[in-house]
């Protein structure tokens, strides 16, 4: 029996970095029990967070930056952590 990972509840003091780290770490913990899990995925996710943060400092909209670097369920987890609605089919195809 797998242990349930509690949802991260962001508060108003959390910045973008904290929200994304919590969301992507939680996603990675859920994936680690599955067949074909990549043990290096968490490091890749952290690099992706840096790219997303860089894009937002360059003036790119947060939603566009997330859609550019993430996809599928991982994208939906990140959007939810940032308080944005789930990705549309068109956004998932970036």
Secondary structure, 3 states (H helix, E strand, C coil): CCCCCCCCCCCCCCCHHHHHHHHHHHHHHHHCCCCCCCCCHHHHHHHHHHHHHHHHHCCCCHHHHHHHHCCHHHHHHHHHHCCCCCCCHHHHCC
